């Protein structure tokens, strides 16, 4: 026997009342029949539902339903599902067939089927489907592998047996059906439809009827729900977005799942039409129920089938947020289209042959062609590219809340406290920004307000940001012959024992600022005395001293986290940036409250995307990794190993000169060779590294210093790899 061919149980009202009295001690009951495809459902006293399974239903399947309900209630107590009353009973119907019966609690609300379903309700239905799927995770039952007519994966066989044709569509969905075998799977409800979702006053009040449960891919479960909603939708794509929005608040779709979802909806529609055609002839008494979806299924099927699988997959991926935007432009067109749309020479690319990078992992970057590159340059990914802890923290927070800093949020307050705990006690105020540039700009505002000065003193080849004001304070970026009237300079510590000389004649300095590692100057090892002299010189001139730690901070110089701390000085202001969020845009300015209070007398500081909950999540994740894995200490050890290898290489090379750096940072002078200027040799050397799978940079006033500033996850083997590839490049750099 099969539940789809065997007639539903047959009980007279008297037989039902007798069973209720015998097995559940309910007398004088008021009964009302309810719709069912293959079972008998009866409303009892407006309080319970008596579910009598089809005579062909297996006992282990009924046991699975009962146990699944208990599991769902334990896993998600807030999800409204029925609760069994008493035990499963064995009944004999009026035709002498044995049936299993259960009494369950009646949930409030009415089925959504037949009612208008707006976007808000569609999202709630999607949410309910996901919650049931997630709640069933971890549940196992031997009956879960049963064969079921409604199993979307059986579409080809079900359609073939029905005689409705549609061979072309069956062939179309076959690849998607096959793909479900490798997608996340488990025991699924498989029938969270508008018929089985109850609602009242705009809220979902129940998910019922676990009778179609079976083990399948989770995305097929979603396809069932989405199909049901689309049959009632005026706008298919708005409804799809709503269902996915609700669903993904509880369970995120994978790329491969979103890719097949549209095809699985087509398969579900085909299954619906096939089951209807198969059963209506043999169950004329239940024809209305069996055929109720035929017309709407045909309508949605025509709409979806008008799109090719690629077109439908693209729409679902876009609505689910799984679209691969990196491949949106063909590789051959990418350089010209970028130049046309993004400023051309105003925003140049690295390397003579620009790279199209599509993925990162730890110290490695991967190009579109699959080639792997050792990253020796990017300090943004301080804890390694695409660190799962950072990605997970940001994604989780974005899924929960992300708004501006005008509201209280514990994450951002505790991040400020954690950062301040790493600073000298005098620095008691942390102001968040979205970048190092913005942090330096805010520092400039504070300094001018606090001191009354209007000039800045910078290193001769400094870089502090890309905004209008910070470009003025970035001498490394000035065109030839340009120097703002309100900016003075000091010579960087290129020679040992040199004291800083601040040129402030005719100026009213508000700020003296320096990158603590002088990276734009060629990566210089500033003696502690030199940095202390800058602080003293700033104060003597009536200015504040700013330590720009955007490139040299966040553990690059060691466990004390900040390069200025290694020198034993206390700045008036400290700016942080790039590494703070390991790719998420966040920066900060740390200072004394007395300095911040002066600006607060006349202004408020606000930046929409600074101090957001998502920024806080990224900031905490980065600090957690740094603190718990010892990466700053590792940076010191690996950095020393790297520079030792570079010095050994340079000792026997006509191309490489002195090597400098602190922590995991190195600058290597590139020398002129055979009449070629050092800048040209350096550029050729850089491209030689790229061809050997290594990405580095250039710095210094002449652009002839090889800049090695990798993620802190570098180990000694990575340093050795870099030195080996550099050795190869110096032997054949092609000039």
N, C-alpha and C positions, 0 to 999 in steps of 0.2 A: 504493500500500500504506500501511497504518497500523500502528503498533506495537501498537495495541489490537485489531486484527482479524487481523493476521498471526500464525500460530502461532509459539511460541518455537522457538529453534534446536534441531535434532535431531542429536545426536552420540552415537555409541556410545563405550563406555569406550576401545576401541582407537583410535578417531579422536582422542579427547581426548589420550591419551598420546602419540600421534604428533605432535600439534600442540605439546604441551609440550616434546617432545624437539627439534623442529625450530626453534621460535621462542625458546625460553627455556632450552634446554640442560638440561632436567630429564628424567632417566630413571628408570624403575622407580617411578613415582609411585603413591601411594595416593590414590584419589579418593573423594569423598563428595558427593552432590548436595545443594544448598541451595535453600531456597524462593526463588521469584521470580515476579513478576506476569506479565512478558512477555519476560524474557530467560532465559538459562541461566547459573546460578551454580554453581560446583563448588569444593569445598574440596580443596586440593592439599597432601598431606603434612602436614596440620595446621599449615601455615606460610604458605600463600598462598591467594588466592581467584582462580580463573579466571572472569572475567566475559566472556561472549559475548553481545553485544548482539543484540536482535531483528533479523532480516534487513531489516526496514523502517526500522531506525534510521539516521538521516542521519550521515554522517561528521563534519560540523561540530558536531553535538551531542556526539558522543563526544570530539572535540577540546576542546569547552567543558568537559566533565567533567574531563578530564586537566589542563587549565590551571587550572581552578578549585581543584582539590586542591592544586596547587603554590602558588597564591595564598593559600589559607587557611593552609597551613603557614608561609608567610613572614610573614603578618599576625599570626598567633597561634600561635607555635611550641609552646605548651603544650596546644593543643587537639588531641586525638588523632584524626586522620583517616588513611585508608589512603594508602600511597605506591606509585605505579606502579613495576613492575619491568620494565625494558626498554622496548621500543616497542610501539605498537599494531600488531597483526597482522591480516592479512586471511585469513580461513578460509572454507572451503566445507563446509557441513554435509552430512549423509548424504542429504539430499534435493536436493542440488545448489544450495542457496541461499547467496549470499555473506553473510558476517557479519564484523563487526569484533570483535576479542578483545583483552582486556587482562589482564595478571597484576598483582595488587596484593598488598601485604603483609596478613597476617592480624593483626587487632588482638585483644588478649586480651578475655575476658569473653563473655557471652552476651546475646542480645537480651532486652530487658525485657518484650517482648510475652509474655503468658501468666503472668508472675510478679506477685506482689503489689507494688503501688507505693504506698509510704507517703508522708507529706507531705515528708519529707526528700528522698526520691528524686524526687518530683514537682518539687521546687524545683531539683534538679540537672538534671533534663531541661529545665526552663525556662531554666536558665542556659546549657546547651549550645546550645539553639536560638538564644538571643541572641548567644552568642559566634560561632556560624557566620554569623549575619546580619551582625554587625559586621565579621567578618573578610572577608566578601565585598564590603564597601563598597570602591568604587574599581575593582572588577573589571568588565571589559566584554568581551563577546564577541558577534559578529554573530548567533549562533544563539539568543541569549537571548530573542528575540521570538517564538519558536516557539509554535504552538498546542498545548495539551496538555489531554487529557481531565480531568486532575486539577486544572487551574487553577480555583480557587474562583470566580473572576470569570465563568467560563463555566457556572455552575450552571444558569441558566434553560435554555440550549440542551441541556445534558447531560441534565437531568431530562426535558425535553420529548421527547427522542429515546428515552428509556428506557421510556416508557409507564407509569411508576409513579404518575402523577397528581401529587398534592401541589401543585396550582396555587395554593392559598391561601398556602402557606408560601413558594413561589417569589415570589409577589407581595410578601410581607412583607419578604423579604431584599433585594429589588431596590434600594431606596434605599441600603442599606449597600454593596451591590456597586458602585453608581454612585459613591458617595463615595470609594471606594478610588482613583479616578483622580486625586484631588488630594492624596493622602496620601504620606508619604515612601516611596520605592520604590527598587528596585535588583534585581540578580540575586540570587534567594533559593534556598536549598536546597529549600524547599517540601515536604519530607518528613521532617522531624526528628520521627519518631514512635517509639513504643516498639519497633517492628520494627527500626528503624535506629539505635537508641541501645543500645550495649553497656555492660554493667555487670559489676562483679566486686567482691565484698566491700564492697558498699554504695557504691561509687564508679563514676562514669561512666568507662569506659575507651575508648570510641570512638564516633564518629558516622560512619556509612557510607551508601552508596547515594545518590550525587548525581544519580541518573538522572532525577529530576523537576524539575531546575533550570529556572527560567525567570524572566523579568523580571516582577515584580509588586510590589504594596505590601507593605512589611515586616510590617504587621499581619496580612495573609493568611497569611504564613509562620507567625506565632505562632498563628493560629487552627487551623492544621493540627496543631501540637504540642499545643495545649490540648485539641483534640478527642480526640486519641489517648489522653491521660491520663484524660480524663473518662470514657471508655468503660470504664476499669478502676477507677474511683474508687467507694468506698463512699459518700463524702460529696462531692458535686459542688462545693460552695462552698469547703470546706476545700482540696480539690485545686486549684481555680481560684486561690485565694489563694496556695498554694504555688508553682504554676507562675509566676504573675505576680511573686511575690517573687524567685524565682531569675532570671527574665528581666530584671527591671528593675535588678538589680545590675549589669547590663552595658549595657542599652539602655532608657532611660526611654520610656514610652509617652506620646504626646501626648494632649491632651484629645479630639481628634477620633478618634484611633485607638481609645482605650478605648470611646468611644461606639458604635462599630460592631463591636467585637470579638465580642460575644455573637451578633449576627446573622450574622457570618461563620462562627462555629462551627456555627450551624444550617445555613448554606449548605454547609459541608464535610460535615456529616452527610447532607444530601440528596444531595450528589455521591457519597458513599460508597455509599448505597443504589442510586442510579441506575447507577453503574458496575457494581456487583454484578449488578443485574438485566440489564444489557446483555450482560455477558460470560459469565455462567454457562451460558447455553444453547449458546454456540458453543465453550466451553472446558470441557467436562465433565470432562476429565482433570485440570483444575486447580481444580475447583469448591470444594474445601475451603478453599483459600487465598483464592479470590475472595470467598467468602461469609462469611468468619470474623468479620466485624464487624457483620453484619446485626442480630442480636438486641440487642447492646449499643448500637448506633447508634439503634435504635428507642427504647430505654429513655431515653437521654439526650435525644433529640429531643423526646419527650413532656414531659419535665421542663422543658426550656427553652421550648418552645412554649406551655406553660401560662402563661408570663409575657408581658405585652405588651412591645413593643419598648422603651417608656420604662422599664418596670420592670426588664427585663433590662439595659438600658443603665445604669440607676442602680446596680444591683448590681455590674456590672463596674467602673464609675467609682469606687465606694467601695472595692472591693478593690484597684484600681490606684492609688488616691490622687489621682485627677484630678477628683473630684466638686467642683462649684461650691457650696461651703457658703454663700457670700454670698447666694445666691438661695433658701436653705432656708426662709425666712420671707417670705410675700407682703408687698410694700411697704406695703400698707394696714394690715396688722396689726403691723408692726414696732414703732412707738412704744409701743403698749399692751403688747405682749408683752415688750418690753425692760423697761418700768417694772415689770411684774409679776414678772419673773424676776431682775432685776438691781438691786434696791434702791431703785427709784423716785427720790425726791429726794436720796438719799445719793450717787448717781452721775449728776449732771445732764449734759445734752448742751450743745454749743455752739449758739448762734443761736436766735432765736425760732421759726424753722422749721428743725428739725434736718435735716441732710443725710445721705443714704445714699451713702457713697463706696464704690466697688468697684474702682478701679484708680488707679495712680499712675505717672507717667513724668516724670523730671527735675523741673522746677519745677511740674508740673501734677498736679491731682487730678481724677478723673472720677466723676461721680455715676451712679446707676442709670439715670437718664433720658438719659444720654449727654452731659450738659452738662459743660463743662470749666471748672475753676477754677484761677486762679493762686494758688499757695500762698505766702502771705506770713507764715506763722506757724510752721511745723513745723521745728524744728532737729534732730529725730530723723533725718530724711532728709538728713543733712549733705551727702552727695554726690549728692543727687537721689533722688526716689522710685524704688524698684525698680531700683536700679543693677545692671546685669547682672553686673558683676564681683563684687559682694557676694553677689548671689543665687546665682551659680555657685559661689563659694568655699564658702558655707555648705552648699549642696545637695551638693556633692562630698564635703565632710567628713562630713555626716550620713550619706551613703551608705557611708562607709568606717568611721567610728568616732565615737561621741560618748559619753563617760563622764565621771565627775567628776575632780577634780584630785588625787586621792590616787595617781595613777599619773604616771609621767614622760611628758611629751609636748613635743617640740621646738617646736611651734607656739606654745604658751602661754609658754614660757620666752623665746623670741625676741621675742614681742610685748611682754613686760615689759621686755626690754632696749631695744626700740625706743622705748617710752614714756619710760623713764628717760633715754635719750639726748637727749630734748627738754627735760629739766628741769635746774635748777641742780645742780651736782655733789654738793652736800650731800644731795640727795634720792636715795637709793640703793636704796629698797625699794618694790616695787609689789605690792599685794595686790588681787586681783580680786574683784569682787562682781557681782551681777546688775542693779544699778541705782544711780543717784545717791543715792537714799534709803538704801540699804544701805551705800554707801560713807561717807556722813555718819554713819550710826549706828556703824560700825566706828571712824571717827575719834573719836567721842565716847568710846567704850570705851578707846581708846588714850590719849586725853588725860587721862581721869580716872585711869587706872592710872599714867601717867607723872608727873603733877603732884601727885596726891593731892587735887586739888580736886574739887568736886562741883557747880559752877555753870558756866553758859555765858553769854556776852555776845554779843548779836545786834543787828542793825539793827532799827529801830523797826517796820519793815514787811517783815520777811524771810520767805523761804520756803526750807526745806531738806529737805523730804520729807514722806511721808505715813504713816510708821509712828508708833506711840505716842510714842516718844522724839523723833522729828523733828518731829511736830506740836507738841510742847512748845517746840521751838526755831524754830517758824515763826509769828512774830507776825502775819503777814499773814492767818493762818487762825484766829486766836483769836476766840472769841465776845466780844461787848461786855462790858467789865469784867473779863475773865479775864486773869490773868498768873501763871504758875507761880512759886513762891517761889524756885526755884533758877535763875532766868533774869533777867539784867540786859540793858540795851539801850544803844545809842549812836545818836545822830542821824546819819542819812545825809548825805552832802555835797551838800545842795541849794543852798548858796550858795558862791561862790568864796572861797577863802582860809580856810575854816572848818577847824579842826583837830578831830580826833576826841576826844570826851569819853566815856570808858568809865565807866559807872555800875556800880560794883562794891561799894558800901558794904554791909558785913555779909555779903558773899559770899566764897566761896573759888573763884575762877574756875579752871577747868581748860582752857577753850577760848574763844577769841574767833573768831567765824566770820563770813564775809561772802561773798556772791555778788559776784565781782569787778566786775560791771557794774551791780550794784544793780537788777536787772531788776524785782523785785517792788516796789521803791520808785518805779518809774516810768521806769526806764532812765536812770541818772544817769552823768554823765561824771566819775568820781572822779579828782581830781588824784593824781599819783604821790605827792605829799607826804602826802595823806590816807591812802592805803593803807600807806605806810611808817609813818605814825603809829599805825595799827592794830597793826602788827607790834610796834612799840616798846611800845605800851601793853599789849599782851598779855603780853609778856615782863616788863614792870615789875610786872604784877599776878600773876606766877607762872604764867601760862597759856601755852598754845600757840596759834599763829595758823593758822587753816584758810582757804585760798582755795577757795571753792566755784566750780568752773569748769564745772559741768554745763551751764549755759546759755550762758556767754560764751566757753568754750574750744573746742578742736578747730578752730583756724584761723579762727574767726569774727572775731577781732580782728587777724588778719594772719599772716604767715609764721612768727612766733615761736610760733604756736599758742595760747599762753595769755595771757589778759588781764593776769594778775599779772606775767608776764615783760615785758610792754610797760611796766609801771610800774617795773620794775627792782627788785622786791622778791623775797625768798626766804621763802616760807611754811614752816611746820613740817610742814604737811599740805596736800595738794591732793586734791580729789575730782573725779572724772570720771564721766560717765554718758551720757545719751541719745544723743549723736552717735557714740559709740565703735563701735557695731555697725551704724549706719544702719538701725535697725529690729530688729536682733537684740539681745536683752537682755543687756547687759554694762555694767559700771561698774568703777571702780578707785579705790583710795586709794594715793597716793604719799607716802612719808614717809622719815624717817631710820631706819636699822637700830636705833640705840640706843633709839628710841621703841618700835619693834615688839618689841624684846627684853624690855622691861619686862612687857608683857602676856604674852609667851611663857613667863615664869617660872611662871605659874599656869594659863594657858589655852592651848588650841589654837584657831585660827580655821579654820573650814571652812564652805563654802556649796556645796551639791550642784551647783548649776547655774552657779557662778562658775568661771572658768578651765577650761571644757570645750574640747575641740578645735574644736567648731563655733564657740564664742565667739571663739577665737583666729583662726579663718579669717575671720570677719567683721571683727575688729579689724585684721588685716593688710590686708585688701582696702580698708578705709576709708583707712588710712594710705598705702597704695600710690597710690590715686587722688589724695589730697591732695598727696602729694609729687611725683608725676609729671605732674600737670596744672596745677599752680600755682594751684589754687583759693583758697588763703588770700590770696595777693597780689591775685587778682581780687576777693576779698571786700572788701578795702580800697578798691579803685578803684570798684567798683559801689556800695559803701556811701556813699562820699563823693558820688557822682553822685545817689544816692537822696535823701540829706539835703539836697543843694543844691536839688533839685526840690521837696522838701517845704517848704523854707523859702520858696522863691519862691511856692508856692501859699499858704502860711500868711500871707504878707505882705499878700495881698489878700483874706483870708477872715475873716469874723466868727466862724467856728466853730473854727479851728485856732490854737493858740498856739505856744510854743517847741518846737523840734525838738532832740533830743539823740541821742547814740549814738556808738559806736566800731566800726569795721569794718562788717560787714554786719548792723547792728542799729540800729534807730531807734525812739525814743519820741516821740510827738507829743501834746502837751497838747490836750485837747478842752475848749472853753470853754462856759459856760452861755449860752443864747440865748433871748431873748424869755420870760424867766421860767422856762425849763426848766433844771433842774439839769444840771451838766456830765455827771454819770453817765448820765442819761437821754439826753442828746444823743449821748454816746459809743456807747451801746447801739444807738440808732437809726442812727447813722453806720455801725456795724459791720454791721448788717443791710442797709443800703443798699449796702455793698460786696459782700455775698454775692449780692444780686440782680443785681449787675453782673459776677459771675464772679470775685470776689477773696475770699480767706479771710485774715483777720487776727485779732488778739486785743486784749484790753484788759488793762491792768495799773495799778499805782499804788495808793496807799492808798484813793483814792476811786473806783477803777475807771474813771477818766476819762482814761487815757493810752492812745492807740492804739499797740499793740505790733506792730512789724514785724520779724520774726525768721525770714527765709526760708531755704530750703536754699542752700548756698553756690554752687550752679550758676546762680544768678541772673546774668544779664548786664544791661547798661545798658538794653536794650530792655524787659526785665521790670520794671526800676525805673520806666521811663517809663510802662509800662502801668499800674502801680500808681498812680502819681501822677495819671494821666489819669482813672482810675476813681474815685479819691478826690475829684478835682475835681468830677466829676459828682454824687457822693453828697453833697458839701457844698452843692450847689445845690438839692438836693431830697431832704433826709433825712426829710421827712414829719412834722415836729413842728408 
